[in-house]
Amino acid sequence: MDRIDDLRLFVRIIETGSLSAAARDASTTQPTVSKRLRALETAVGARLLNRNTRHVVPTPTGLAWYQHGKKWLGELDALKLELRPGPDRIAGPIRVNTAVTFGLCVLTPIAARFQRLHPEVSFHLEATDRRVDLVQDRVDLAVRIGGVGNPDLIATPLGAYGFTVVASTRWAREHPRVRTLAALQNVPVSTYDSAPTERLEGPGGPVVIRKNTAVDMNSSLGLRQLALGDHGPVLVARFVVHEDLERGDLVELVPGAFSRPLPTFAVMLPVRPIPQRLRAFLAYLKRELPGVPGWVPP
């Protein structure tokens, strides 16, 4: 424990820039800080700092110890917080990964609300469209769209989200006949999927629409910008454009029409017992998602 305290003090020396500042921060004296630094250097077997009269500069070894030491100390503090007494206590870090658009539009506000309810929880949210390895990327919970991938993971169905065809108010006004699925068959629609066609269900039965290849997008947020820019109809998740529809900037061309909803899963490593903070967040996620525009319960 002495070496851990010395390492913590060494990190403060680097971050404050001097031994005297670190001493004030730790409510001790500069000679005591110097003595503990020498003890840490003896234990490490290398010089950690180059010192002059005004500031300190870490040696290459010192810089490595600072970078790794700060990470270790953070993990140690998180573990101490998690293992504090109290079976119903919700605390500690949660590392979450999901797709970019879902993360920005759905998961971030839900995580923020959960954190306000449980201030001792801290989140690291990573939004990326690549499928991460939960072990290698140190992810506690991933929300995956369309499928689980690894059958060895613990997968909890969360539901699915639907898509709708929208266009700007101006475009809809200039194309008043495009108000049925049959009419949509004659108008190219910008979609996220690379497939040349998309099947839609709705009033009047299923139809197949053609993809607009003039501007190819792999971003739902980009599709929203196309629609707002009067580029024509786009097929997009309802939660992406809900506020635009509420304001009247976009309109739903065929109310009630939808494409096949995308199933969504929460996946975790098969570790037992599941930490209380993850169980609580997963339960909260399942309660909150039905309120997302266009969400289909499992």
C-alpha angles and dihedrals in degrees: 000000000000090000090049090053090047090051090050090052091048090055089052091051090056094045096046094041099230144050093241093053091048089050092053090047091052094042092240138104131277093240089055091051091049091050093050091046091054090049091053092048089051091051091047093043095226142080111263103184140036108211135198133167095279111032146351129248121198118237116231088265090047092051091052091049090049094050096045094035093056090051092048093048091050091052091046092051090048091051092049090050092049094048096048112121119276124090093211096044115123111204144127138062125317119196111201130184129190144143117296102248095040090047095051098041103033118009100045096058091044092051091047092053091048091050092052088054091048108032093180090065119090124196133211105192118192118187114193135142093221118093107247130209107244093212099043094042093041094235119168097191132007126192106214125195121215099003147000101244103197111059091203092068124094104251125193117189109232098180130257138274128231134222131224136190113246138169136180118280090244094052091048091050091052092048104042094161093064096089102107135061090244090057091048089061088070096049123071111238124206111232139177094231119086092222113113093230138032130204117228129193125204147096109357096022134279123329135179117233128198124242119243104237096183090091116020114201133183094187129080089206088054090052089053090055090051090054094046089050092060091250093138137258121345131189107225142154110275094231090060093060102026095109092045089054091048091052093045095241089120131029131206104241097204110020110215095023116123143163125231108300116242114239115232128204138187108222129192137171115271093256121143131238097031108223115257093240091057093047090050094047093047091051090049091049091053090050095048102043097071087066092060111106110259094012118152114203118232 
